[in-house]
Amino acid sequence: MKPETLEVLRARWQRLRIYRYRGSVLVDYRIFRNYIRIESKQRGT
């Protein structure tokens, strides 16, 4: 992944954790998996 993508992911991840979940590893995994799925759809792969 590009550094810009990682930075966006990190910022989004922190926002989701602070505002919605305060969560566990499973929540982190779900956020990450969903982000990857969305990114791959946008790129058409």
mmCIF entry with sequence, helices, sheets and N, C-alpha, C, O atoms, coordinates in Angstrom:
data_MODEL
# 
_entry.id   MODEL 
# 
_entity.id                         1 
_entity.type                       polymer 
_entity.pdbx_number_of_molecules   1 
# 
_entity_poly.entity_id                      1 
_entity_poly.type                           'polypeptide(L)' 
_entity_poly.nstd_linkage                   no 
_entity_poly.nstd_monomer                   no 
_entity_poly.pdbx_seq_one_letter_code       MKPETLEVLRARWQRLRIYRYRGSVLVDYRIFRNYIRIESKQRGT 
_entity_poly.pdbx_seq_one_letter_code_can   MKPETLEVLRARWQRLRIYRYRGSVLVDYRIFRNYIRIESKQRGT 
_entity_poly.pdbx_strand_id                 A 
# 
loop_
_entity_poly_seq.entity_id 
_entity_poly_seq.num 
_entity_poly_seq.mon_id 
_entity_poly_seq.hetero 
1 1  MET n 
1 2  LYS n 
1 3  PRO n 
1 4  GLU n 
1 5  THR n 
1 6  LEU n 
1 7  GLU n 
1 8  VAL n 
1 9  LEU n 
1 10 ARG n 
1 11 ALA n 
1 12 ARG n 
1 13 TRP n 
1 14 GLN n 
1 15 ARG n 
1 16 LEU n 
1 17 ARG n 
1 18 ILE n 
1 19 TYR n 
1 20 ARG n 
1 21 TYR n 
1 22 ARG n 
1 23 GLY n 
1 24 SER n 
1 25 VAL n 
1 26 LEU n 
1 27 VAL n 
1 28 ASP n 
1 29 TYR n 
1 30 ARG n 
1 31 ILE n 
1 32 PHE n 
1 33 ARG n 
1 34 ASN n 
1 35 TYR n 
1 36 ILE n 
1 37 ARG n 
1 38 ILE n 
1 39 GLU n 
1 40 SER n 
1 41 LYS n 
1 42 GLN n 
1 43 ARG n 
1 44 GLY n 
1 45 THR n 
# 
_struct_asym.id          A 
_struct_asym.entity_id   1 
# 
loop_
_struct_conf.conf_type_id 
_struct_conf.id 
_struct_conf.pdbx_PDB_helix_id 
_struct_conf.beg_label_comp_id 
_struct_conf.beg_label_asym_id 
_struct_conf.beg_label_seq_id 
_struct_conf.pdbx_beg_PDB_ins_code 
_struct_conf.end_label_comp_id 
_struct_conf.end_label_asym_id 
_struct_conf.end_label_seq_id 
_struct_conf.pdbx_end_PDB_ins_code 
_struct_conf.beg_auth_comp_id 
_struct_conf.beg_auth_asym_id 
_struct_conf.beg_auth_seq_id 
_struct_conf.end_auth_comp_id 
_struct_conf.end_auth_asym_id 
_struct_conf.end_auth_seq_id 
_struct_conf.pdbx_PDB_helix_class 
_struct_conf.details 
_struct_conf.pdbx_PDB_helix_length 
HELX_P HELX_P1 AA1 PRO A 3  ? LEU A 16 ? PRO A 3  LEU A 16 1 ? 14 
HELX_P HELX_P2 AA2 ARG A 17 ? TYR A 21 ? ARG A 17 TYR A 21 3 ? 5  
HELX_P HELX_P3 AA3 VAL A 25 ? ARG A 43 ? VAL A 25 ARG A 43 1 ? 19 
# 
_struct_conf_type.id          HELX_P 
_struct_conf_type.criteria    ? 
_struct_conf_type.reference   ? 
# 
loop_
_atom_site.group_PDB 
_atom_site.id 
_atom_site.type_symbol 
_atom_site.label_atom_id 
_atom_site.label_alt_id 
_atom_site.label_comp_id 
_atom_site.label_asym_id 
_atom_site.label_entity_id 
_atom_site.label_seq_id 
_atom_site.pdbx_PDB_ins_code 
_atom_site.Cartn_x 
_atom_site.Cartn_y 
_atom_site.Cartn_z 
_atom_site.occupancy 
_atom_site.B_iso_or_equiv 
_atom_site.pdbx_formal_charge 
_atom_site.auth_seq_id 
_atom_site.auth_comp_id 
_atom_site.auth_asym_id 
_atom_site.auth_atom_id 
_atom_site.pdbx_PDB_model_num 
ATOM 1   N N  . MET A 1 1  ? 0.839   -1.194 0.000   1.00 0.00 ? 1  MET A N  1 
ATOM 2   C CA . MET A 1 1  ? 0.000   0.000  0.000   1.00 0.00 ? 1  MET A CA 1 
ATOM 3   C C  . MET A 1 1  ? 0.876   1.247  0.000   1.00 0.00 ? 1  MET A C  1 
ATOM 4   O O  . MET A 1 1  ? 1.990   1.255  0.524   1.00 0.00 ? 1  MET A O  1 
ATOM 5   N N  . LYS A 1 2  ? 0.338   2.289  -0.601  1.00 0.00 ? 2  LYS A N  1 
ATOM 6   C CA . LYS A 1 2  ? 1.060   3.563  -0.620  1.00 0.00 ? 2  LYS A CA 1 
ATOM 7   C C  . LYS A 1 2  ? 1.021   4.219  0.758   1.00 0.00 ? 2  LYS A C  1 
ATOM 8   O O  . LYS A 1 2  ? 0.096   3.976  1.534   1.00 0.00 ? 2  LYS A O  1 
ATOM 9   N N  . PRO A 1 3  ? 2.005   5.036  1.061   1.00 0.00 ? 3  PRO A N  1 
ATOM 10  C CA . PRO A 1 3  ? 2.007   5.740  2.361   1.00 0.00 ? 3  PRO A CA 1 
ATOM 11  C C  . PRO A 1 3  ? 0.768   6.601  2.573   1.00 0.00 ? 3  PRO A C  1 
ATOM 12  O O  . PRO A 1 3  ? 0.261   6.693  3.691   1.00 0.00 ? 3  PRO A O  1 
ATOM 13  N N  . GLU A 1 4  ? 0.271   7.240  1.495   1.00 0.00 ? 4  GLU A N  1 
ATOM 14  C CA . GLU A 1 4  ? -0.931  8.070  1.635   1.00 0.00 ? 4  GLU A CA 1 
ATOM 15  C C  . GLU A 1 4  ? -2.136  7.215  2.029   1.00 0.00 ? 4  GLU A C  1 
ATOM 16  O O  . GLU A 1 4  ? -2.953  7.616  2.858   1.00 0.00 ? 4  GLU A O  1 
ATOM 17  N N  . THR A 1 5  ? -2.230  6.046  1.428   1.00 0.00 ? 5  THR A N  1 
ATOM 18  C CA . THR A 1 5  ? -3.337  5.137  1.738   1.00 0.00 ? 5  THR A CA 1 
ATOM 19  C C  . THR A 1 5  ? -3.268  4.693  3.190   1.00 0.00 ? 5  THR A C  1 
ATOM 20  O O  . THR A 1 5  ? -4.286  4.634  3.879   1.00 0.00 ? 5  THR A O  1 
ATOM 21  N N  . LEU A 1 6  ? -2.074  4.385  3.646   1.00 0.00 ? 6  LEU A N  1 
ATOM 22  C CA . LEU A 1 6  ? -1.914  3.966  5.038   1.00 0.00 ? 6  LEU A CA 1 
ATOM 23  C C  . LEU A 1 6  ? -2.295  5.082  5.998   1.00 0.00 ? 6  LEU A C  1 
ATOM 24  O O  . LEU A 1 6  ? -2.897  4.829  7.042   1.00 0.00 ? 6  LEU A O  1 
ATOM 25  N N  . GLU A 1 7  ? -1.947  6.314  5.648   1.00 0.00 ? 7  GLU A N  1 
ATOM 26  C CA . GLU A 1 7  ? -2.280  7.447  6.510   1.00 0.00 ? 7  GLU A CA 1 
ATOM 27  C C  . GLU A 1 7  ? -3.792  7.651  6.584   1.00 0.00 ? 7  GLU A C  1 
ATOM 28  O O  . GLU A 1 7  ? -4.337  7.900  7.659   1.00 0.00 ? 7  GLU A O  1 
ATOM 29  N N  . VAL A 1 8  ? -4.466  7.546  5.442   1.00 0.00 ? 8  VAL A N  1 
ATOM 30  C CA . VAL A 1 8  ? -5.928  7.672  5.417   1.00 0.00 ? 8  VAL A CA 1 
ATOM 31  C C  . VAL A 1 8  ? -6.557  6.564  6.246   1.00 0.00 ? 8  VAL A C  1 
ATOM 32  O O  . VAL A 1 8  ? -7.471  6.808  7.034   1.00 0.00 ? 8  VAL A O  1 
ATOM 33  N N  . LEU A 1 9  ? -6.065  5.354  6.065   1.00 0.00 ? 9  LEU A N  1 
ATOM 34  C CA . LEU A 1 9  ? -6.589  4.216  6.819   1.00 0.00 ? 9  LEU A CA 1 
ATOM 35  C C  . LEU A 1 9  ? -6.406  4.422  8.319   1.00 0.00 ? 9  LEU A C  1 
ATOM 36  O O  . LEU A 1 9  ? -7.321  4.166  9.103   1.00 0.00 ? 9  LEU A O  1 
ATOM 37  N N  . ARG A 1 10 ? -5.238  4.878  8.709   1.00 0.00 ? 10 ARG A N  1 
ATOM 38  C CA . ARG A 1 10 ? -4.966  5.081  10.134  1.00 0.00 ? 10 ARG A CA 1 
ATOM 39  C C  . ARG A 1 10 ? -5.889  6.143  10.729  1.00 0.00 ? 10 ARG A C  1 
ATOM 40  O O  . ARG A 1 10 ? -6.416  5.966  11.827  1.00 0.00 ? 10 ARG A O  1 
ATOM 41  N N  . ALA A 1 11 ? -6.082  7.235  10.009  1.00 0.00 ? 11 ALA A N  1 
ATOM 42  C CA . ALA A 1 11 ? -6.957  8.309  10.503  1.00 0.00 ? 11 ALA A CA 1 
ATOM 43  C C  . ALA A 1 11 ? -8.400  7.828  10.612  1.00 0.00 ? 11 ALA A C  1 
ATOM 44  O O  . ALA A 1 11 ? -9.075  8.099  11.605  1.00 0.00 ? 11 ALA A O  1 
ATOM 45  N N  . ARG A 1 12 ? -8.868  7.117  9.597   1.00 0.00 ? 12 ARG A N  1 
ATOM 46  C CA . ARG A 1 12 ? -10.248 6.616  9.609   1.00 0.00 ? 12 ARG A CA 1 
ATOM 47  C C  . ARG A 1 12 ? -10.446 5.606  10.724  1.00 0.00 ? 12 ARG A C  1 
ATOM 48  O O  . ARG A 1 12 ? -11.470 5.608  11.407  1.00 0.00 ? 12 ARG A O  1 
ATOM 49  N N  . TRP A 1 13 ? -9.465  4.750  10.899  1.00 0.00 ? 13 TRP A N  1 
ATOM 50  C CA . TRP A 1 13 ? -9.502  3.721  11.929  1.00 0.00 ? 13 TRP A CA 1 
ATOM 51  C C  . TRP A 1 13 ? -9.612  4.360  13.309  1.00 0.00 ? 13 TRP A C  1 
ATOM 52  O O  . TRP A 1 13 ? -10.420 3.935  14.134  1.00 0.00 ? 13 TRP A O  1 
ATOM 53  N N  . GLN A 1 14 ? -8.800  5.379  13.553  1.00 0.00 ? 14 GLN A N  1 
ATOM 54  C CA . GLN A 1 14 ? -8.848  6.050  14.851  1.00 0.00 ? 14 GLN A CA 1 
ATOM 55  C C  . GLN A 1 14 ? -10.201 6.708  15.087  1.00 0.00 ? 14 GLN A C  1 
ATOM 56  O O  . GLN A 1 14 ? -10.742 6.626  16.190  1.00 0.00 ? 14 GLN A O  1 
ATOM 57  N N  . ARG A 1 15 ? -10.753 7.358  14.070  1.00 0.00 ? 15 ARG A N  1 
ATOM 58  C CA . ARG A 1 15 ? -12.073 7.984  14.213  1.00 0.00 ? 15 ARG A CA 1 
ATOM 59  C C  . ARG A 1 15 ? -13.137 6.951  14.541  1.00 0.00 ? 15 ARG A C  1 
ATOM 60  O O  . ARG A 1 15 ? -13.947 7.154  15.445  1.00 0.00 ? 15 ARG A O  1 
ATOM 61  N N  . LEU A 1 16 ? -13.136 5.853  13.814  1.00 0.00 ? 16 LEU A N  1 
ATOM 62  C CA . LEU A 1 16 ? -14.131 4.806  14.060  1.00 0.00 ? 16 LEU A CA 1 
ATOM 63  C C  . LEU A 1 16 ? -14.013 4.258  15.476  1.00 0.00 ? 16 LEU A C  1 
ATOM 64  O O  . LEU A 1 16 ? -15.019 4.056  16.155  1.00 0.00 ? 16 LEU A O  1 
ATOM 65  N N  . ARG A 1 17 ? -12.800 4.023  15.913  1.00 0.00 ? 17 ARG A N  1 
ATOM 66  C CA . ARG A 1 17 ? -12.606 3.460  17.256  1.00 0.00 ? 17 ARG A CA 1 
ATOM 67  C C  . ARG A 1 17 ? -13.026 4.439  18.329  1.00 0.00 ? 17 ARG A C  1 
ATOM 68  O O  . ARG A 1 17 ? -13.652 4.042  19.312  1.00 0.00 ? 17 ARG A O  1 
ATOM 69  N N  . ILE A 1 18 ? -12.698 5.707  18.168  1.00 0.00 ? 18 ILE A N  1 
ATOM 70  C CA . ILE A 1 18 ? -13.015 6.694  19.205  1.00 0.00 ? 18 ILE A CA 1 
ATOM 71  C C  . ILE A 1 18 ? -14.515 6.909  19.288  1.00 0.00 ? 18 ILE A C  1 
ATOM 72  O O  . ILE A 1 18 ? -15.084 6.893  20.380  1.00 0.00 ? 18 ILE A O  1 
ATOM 73  N N  . TYR A 1 19 ? -15.161 7.109  18.152  1.00 0.00 ? 19 TYR A N  1 
ATOM 74  C CA . TYR A 1 19 ? -16.554 7.545  18.170  1.00 0.00 ? 19 TYR A CA 1 
ATOM 75  C C  . TYR A 1 19 ? -17.550 6.404  18.249  1.00 0.00 ? 19 TYR A C  1 
ATOM 76  O O  . TYR A 1 19 ? -18.627 6.571  18.822  1.00 0.00 ? 19 TYR A O  1 
ATOM 77  N N  . ARG A 1 20 ? -17.219 5.251  17.692  1.00 0.00 ? 20 ARG A N  1 
ATOM 78  C CA . ARG A 1 20 ? -18.244 4.211  17.618  1.00 0.00 ? 20 ARG A CA 1 
ATOM 79  C C  . ARG A 1 20 ? -18.004 3.035  18.543  1.00 0.00 ? 20 ARG A C  1 
ATOM 80  O O  . ARG A 1 20 ? -18.943 2.559  19.181  1.00 0.00 ? 20 ARG A O  1 
ATOM 81  N N  . TYR A 1 21 ? -16.801 2.566  18.631  1.00 0.00 ? 21 TYR A N  1 
ATOM 82  C CA . TYR A 1 21 ? -16.628 1.242  19.204  1.00 0.00 ? 21 TYR A CA 1 
ATOM 83  C C  . TYR A 1 21 ? -15.887 1.175  20.530  1.00 0.00 ? 21 TYR A C  1 
ATOM 84  O O  . TYR A 1 21 ? -16.392 0.556  21.467  1.00 0.00 ? 21 TYR A O  1 
ATOM 85  N N  . ARG A 1 22 ? -14.730 1.775  20.650  1.00 0.00 ? 22 ARG A N  1 
ATOM 86  C CA . ARG A 1 22 ? -13.833 1.569  21.800  1.00 0.00 ? 22 ARG A CA 1 
ATOM 87  C C  . ARG A 1 22 ? -13.535 0.079  21.953  1.00 0.00 ? 22 ARG A C  1 
ATOM 88  O O  . ARG A 1 22 ? -13.824 -0.534 22.981  1.00 0.00 ? 22 ARG A O  1 
ATOM 89  N N  . GLY A 1 23 ? -12.950 -0.476 20.902  1.00 0.00 ? 23 GLY A N  1 
ATOM 90  C CA . GLY A 1 23 ? -13.167 -1.877 20.740  1.00 0.00 ? 23 GLY A CA 1 
ATOM 91  C C  . GLY A 1 23 ? -12.048 -2.841 20.956  1.00 0.00 ? 23 GLY A C  1 
ATOM 92  O O  . GLY A 1 23 ? -11.004 -2.564 21.546  1.00 0.00 ? 23 GLY A O  1 
ATOM 93  N N  . SER A 1 24 ? -12.344 -3.967 20.442  1.00 0.00 ? 24 SER A N  1 
ATOM 94  C CA . SER A 1 24 ? -11.512 -5.145 20.571  1.00 0.00 ? 24 SER A CA 1 
ATOM 95  C C  . SER A 1 24 ? -10.745 -5.365 19.276  1.00 0.00 ? 24 SER A C  1 
ATOM 96  O O  . SER A 1 24 ? -10.882 -4.610 18.313  1.00 0.00 ? 24 SER A O  1 
ATOM 97  N N  . VAL A 1 25 ? -9.948  -6.398 19.276  1.00 0.00 ? 25 VAL A N  1 
ATOM 98  C CA . VAL A 1 25 ? -9.195  -6.762 18.079  1.00 0.00 ? 25 VAL A CA 1 
ATOM 99  C C  . VAL A 1 25 ? -10.144 -7.151 16.955  1.00 0.00 ? 25 VAL A C  1 
ATOM 100 O O  . VAL A 1 25 ? -9.877  -6.849 15.792  1.00 0.00 ? 25 VAL A O  1 
ATOM 101 N N  . LEU A 1 26 ? -11.237 -7.809 17.281  1.00 0.00 ? 26 LEU A N  1 
ATOM 102 C CA . LEU A 1 26 ? -12.191 -8.205 16.244  1.00 0.00 ? 26 LEU A CA 1 
ATOM 103 C C  . LEU A 1 26 ? -12.788 -6.995 15.550  1.00 0.00 ? 26 LEU A C  1 
ATOM 104 O O  . LEU A 1 26 ? -12.985 -7.016 14.335  1.00 0.00 ? 26 LEU A O  1 
ATOM 105 N N  . VAL A 1 27 ? -13.078 -5.950 16.293  1.00 0.00 ? 27 VAL A N  1 
ATOM 106 C CA . VAL A 1 27 ? -13.601 -4.722 15.692  1.00 0.00 ? 27 VAL A CA 1 
ATOM 107 C C  . VAL A 1 27 ? -12.545 -4.122 14.770  1.00 0.00 ? 27 VAL A C  1 
ATOM 108 O O  . VAL A 1 27 ? -12.862 -3.697 13.659  1.00 0.00 ? 27 VAL A O  1 
ATOM 109 N N  . ASP A 1 28 ? -11.300 -4.086 15.219  1.00 0.00 ? 28 ASP A N  1 
ATOM 110 C CA . ASP A 1 28 ? -10.220 -3.571 14.379  1.00 0.00 ? 28 ASP A CA 1 
ATOM 111 C C  . ASP A 1 28 ? -10.114 -4.370 13.088  1.00 0.00 ? 28 ASP A C  1 
ATOM 112 O O  . ASP A 1 28 ? -9.963  -3.799 12.008  1.00 0.00 ? 28 ASP A O  1 
ATOM 113 N N  . TYR A 1 29 ? -10.193 -5.669 13.201  1.00 0.00 ? 29 TYR A N  1 
ATOM 114 C CA . TYR A 1 29 ? -10.094 -6.525 12.024  1.00 0.00 ? 29 TYR A CA 1 
ATOM 115 C C  . TYR A 1 29 ? -11.229 -6.240 11.053  1.00 0.00 ? 29 TYR A C  1 
ATOM 116 O O  . TYR A 1 29 ? -11.014 -6.171 9.843   1.00 0.00 ? 29 TYR A O  1 
ATOM 117 N N  . ARG A 1 30 ? -12.435 -6.073 11.580  1.00 0.00 ? 30 ARG A N  1 
ATOM 118 C CA . ARG A 1 30 ? -13.595 -5.807 10.733  1.00 0.00 ? 30 ARG A CA 1 
ATOM 119 C C  . ARG A 1 30 ? -13.454 -4.474 10.003  1.00 0.00 ? 30 ARG A C  1 
ATOM 120 O O  . ARG A 1 30 ? -13.764 -4.383 8.815   1.00 0.00 ? 30 ARG A O  1 
ATOM 121 N N  . ILE A 1 31 ? -12.990 -3.446 10.702  1.00 0.00 ? 31 ILE A N  1 
ATOM 122 C CA . ILE A 1 31 ? -12.781 -2.141 10.075  1.00 0.00 ? 31 ILE A CA 1 
ATOM 123 C C  . ILE A 1 31 ? -11.763 -2.280 8.941   1.00 0.00 ? 31 ILE A C  1 
ATOM 124 O O  . ILE A 1 31 ? -11.981 -1.771 7.842   1.00 0.00 ? 31 ILE A O  1 
ATOM 125 N N  . PHE A 1 32 ? -10.674 -2.957 9.208   1.00 0.00 ? 32 PHE A N  1 
ATOM 126 C CA . PHE A 1 32 ? -9.617  -3.113 8.216   1.00 0.00 ? 32 PHE A CA 1 
ATOM 127 C C  . PHE A 1 32 ? -10.103 -3.906 7.010   1.00 0.00 ? 32 PHE A C  1 
ATOM 128 O O  . PHE A 1 32 ? -9.835  -3.527 5.870   1.00 0.00 ? 32 PHE A O  1 
ATOM 129 N N  . ARG A 1 33 ? -10.808 -4.993 7.248   1.00 0.00 ? 33 ARG A N  1 
ATOM 130 C CA . ARG A 1 33 ? -11.315 -5.834 6.166   1.00 0.00 ? 33 ARG A CA 1 
ATOM 131 C C  . ARG A 1 33 ? -12.294 -5.071 5.288   1.00 0.00 ? 33 ARG A C  1 
ATOM 132 O O  . ARG A 1 33 ? -12.230 -5.155 4.062   1.00 0.00 ? 33 ARG A O  1 
ATOM 133 N N  . ASN A 1 34 ? -13.203 -4.326 5.916   1.00 0.00 ? 34 ASN A N  1 
ATOM 134 C CA . ASN A 1 34 ? -14.169 -3.548 5.142   1.00 0.00 ? 34 ASN A CA 1 
ATOM 135 C C  . ASN A 1 34 ? -13.477 -2.480 4.316   1.00 0.00 ? 34 ASN A C  1 
ATOM 136 O O  . ASN A 1 34 ? -13.864 -2.239 3.173   1.00 0.00 ? 34 ASN A O  1 
ATOM 137 N N  . TYR A 1 35 ? -12.473 -1.844 4.868   1.00 0.00 ? 35 TYR A N  1 
ATOM 138 C CA . TYR A 1 35 ? -11.743 -0.817 4.130   1.00 0.00 ? 35 TYR A CA 1 
ATOM 139 C C  . TYR A 1 35 ? -11.065 -1.420 2.899   1.00 0.00 ? 35 TYR A C  1 
ATOM 140 O O  . TYR A 1 35 ? -11.119 -0.839 1.815   1.00 0.00 ? 35 TYR A O  1 
ATOM 141 N N  . ILE A 1 36 ? -10.440 -2.564 3.059   1.00 0.00 ? 36 ILE A N  1 
ATOM 142 C CA . ILE A 1 36 ? -9.775  -3.225 1.930   1.00 0.00 ? 36 ILE A CA 1 
ATOM 143 C C  . ILE A 1 36 ? -10.797 -3.585 0.861   1.00 0.00 ? 36 ILE A C  1 
ATOM 144 O O  . ILE A 1 36 ? -10.532 -3.415 -0.329  1.00 0.00 ? 36 ILE A O  1 
ATOM 145 N N  . ARG A 1 37 ? -11.952 -4.078 1.266   1.00 0.00 ? 37 ARG A N  1 
ATOM 146 C CA . ARG A 1 37 ? -12.993 -4.445 0.308   1.00 0.00 ? 37 ARG A CA 1 
ATOM 147 C C  . ARG A 1 37 ? -13.462 -3.228 -0.486  1.00 0.00 ? 37 ARG A C  1 
ATOM 148 O O  . ARG A 1 37 ? -13.610 -3.299 -1.706  1.00 0.00 ? 37 ARG A O  1 
ATOM 149 N N  . ILE A 1 38 ? -13.693 -2.122 0.200   1.00 0.00 ? 38 ILE A N  1 
ATOM 150 C CA . ILE A 1 38 ? -14.142 -0.898 -0.458  1.00 0.00 ? 38 ILE A CA 1 
ATOM 151 C C  . ILE A 1 38 ? -13.073 -0.390 -1.424  1.00 0.00 ? 38 ILE A C  1 
ATOM 152 O O  . ILE A 1 38 ? -13.383 -0.012 -2.554  1.00 0.00 ? 38 ILE A O  1 
ATOM 153 N N  . GLU A 1 39 ? -11.827 -0.383 -0.985  1.00 0.00 ? 39 GLU A N  1 
ATOM 154 C CA . GLU A 1 39 ? -10.734 0.075  -1.847  1.00 0.00 ? 39 GLU A CA 1 
ATOM 155 C C  . GLU A 1 39 ? -10.625 -0.778 -3.105  1.00 0.00 ? 39 GLU A C  1 
ATOM 156 O O  . GLU A 1 39 ? -10.445 -0.244 -4.199  1.00 0.00 ? 39 GLU A O  1 
ATOM 157 N N  . SER A 1 40 ? -10.732 -2.083 -2.962  1.00 0.00 ? 40 SER A N  1 
ATOM 158 C CA . SER A 1 40 ? -10.584 -2.944 -4.132  1.00 0.00 ? 40 SER A CA 1 
ATOM 159 C C  . SER A 1 40 ? -11.747 -2.762 -5.102  1.00 0.00 ? 40 SER A C  1 
ATOM 160 O O  . SER A 1 40 ? -11.551 -2.875 -6.312  1.00 0.00 ? 40 SER A O  1 
ATOM 161 N N  . LYS A 1 41 ? -12.948 -2.484 -4.610  1.00 0.00 ? 41 LYS A N  1 
ATOM 162 C CA . LYS A 1 41 ? -14.079 -2.207 -5.498  1.00 0.00 ? 41 LYS A CA 1 
ATOM 163 C C  . LYS A 1 41 ? -13.860 -0.917 -6.268  1.00 0.00 ? 41 LYS A C  1 
ATOM 164 O O  . LYS A 1 41 ? -14.167 -0.847 -7.458  1.00 0.00 ? 41 LYS A O  1 
ATOM 165 N N  . GLN A 1 42 ? -13.334 0.104  -5.607  1.00 0.00 ? 42 GLN A N  1 
ATOM 166 C CA . GLN A 1 42 ? -13.103 1.390  -6.260  1.00 0.00 ? 42 GLN A CA 1 
ATOM 167 C C  . GLN A 1 42 ? -12.051 1.271  -7.355  1.00 0.00 ? 42 GLN A C  1 
ATOM 168 O O  . GLN A 1 42 ? -12.119 1.978  -8.360  1.00 0.00 ? 42 GLN A O  1 
ATOM 169 N N  . ARG A 1 43 ? -11.097 0.399  -7.171  1.00 0.00 ? 43 ARG A N  1 
ATOM 170 C CA . ARG A 1 43 ? -10.037 0.229  -8.168  1.00 0.00 ? 43 ARG A CA 1 
ATOM 171 C C  . ARG A 1 43 ? -10.443 -0.728 -9.277  1.00 0.00 ? 43 ARG A C  1 
ATOM 172 O O  . ARG A 1 43 ? -9.765  -0.817 -10.300 1.00 0.00 ? 43 ARG A O  1 
ATOM 173 N N  . GLY A 1 44 ? -11.534 -1.436 -9.082  1.00 0.00 ? 44 GLY A N  1 
ATOM 174 C CA . GLY A 1 44 ? -12.015 -2.340 -10.108 1.00 0.00 ? 44 GLY A CA 1 
ATOM 175 C C  . GLY A 1 44 ? -11.266 -3.645 -10.210 1.00 0.00 ? 44 GLY A C  1 
ATOM 176 O O  . GLY A 1 44 ? -11.181 -4.237 -11.287 1.00 0.00 ? 44 GLY A O  1 
ATOM 177 N N  . THR A 1 45 ? -10.715 -4.103 -9.088  1.00 0.00 ? 45 THR A N  1 
ATOM 178 C CA . THR A 1 45 ? -9.988  -5.375 -9.125  1.00 0.00 ? 45 THR A CA 1 
ATOM 179 C C  . THR A 1 45 ? -10.841 -6.486 -8.595  1.00 0.00 ? 45 THR A C  1 
ATOM 180 O O  . THR A 1 45 ? -10.400 -7.635 -8.548  1.00 0.00 ? 45 THR A O  1 
# 
